[in-house]
Amino acid sequence: MAHVGYSDRINDPAFARYLANQKRYAWIFAWIMAAAFTGGFFYYGTTGKDMTNPQALYIGLGLGCMMLAIAFLTNLRRTHSRTWDGEVIDRKVQKKRRHRNQDDNDGYIEEYLLYTVIIREDNGRKHNLVVKNDATLYNYFQNGDKVRRHGKLNTYEKYDKSKDTVIFCNACASRHEIADDVCSRCKCPLLK
């Protein structure tokens, strides 16, 4: 099988179910954290010596509201993210160093590799896929590859997969053999 072209399997109902579940999980997590912050700070304000209620309760409510706002903005961004086509125009590997602190305050120097894949949208805008110490995406994409970014999923599909031996799920990013048709993890179809 040639595996050339963007897959129409992106319209499979499994992707809509996956996105609905992700949205629901984000809200469930946010509500649990909001309740935990509110209850935890209220309890601390009741039993602690450093802070009393209502001050502790207000801090808990503020943090809880922040969790709900993050869930709202994450879901809003996903809902309004657009799909676009582009091309891989460059790939870079950079050796980096940074100072890391430890409990004893001496710290150490951490060395790591930063892998970057640069994609130019058809309208000229550039996007960087940057990963620390993992060359998987760097090796998957080559200069000149045509790609489509699926907005709501925030993932990329290659136009020509004919030479690939692996494929990534556009829902959960699991890696599969190119012969697989469905993701074993999330059950969404693989776009090939």
Secondary structure as GFF3:
##gff-version 3
##sequence-region A 1 192
A	DSSP	three_ten_helix	8	11	.	.	.	ID=ss1
A	DSSP	alpha_helix	13	47	.	.	.	ID=ss2
A	DSSP	alpha_helix	55	80	.	.	.	ID=ss3
A	DSSP	beta_strand	84	100	.	.	.	ID=ss4
A	DSSP	beta_strand	108	121	.	.	.	ID=ss5
A	DSSP	beta_strand	126	132	.	.	.	ID=ss6
A	DSSP	alpha_helix	136	140	.	.	.	ID=ss7
A	DSSP	beta_strand	146	150	.	.	.	ID=ss8
A	DSSP	beta_strand	155	158	.	.	.	ID=ss9
A	DSSP	beta_strand	166	168	.	.	.	ID=ss10
A	DSSP	beta_strand	175	177	.	.	.	ID=ss11
###
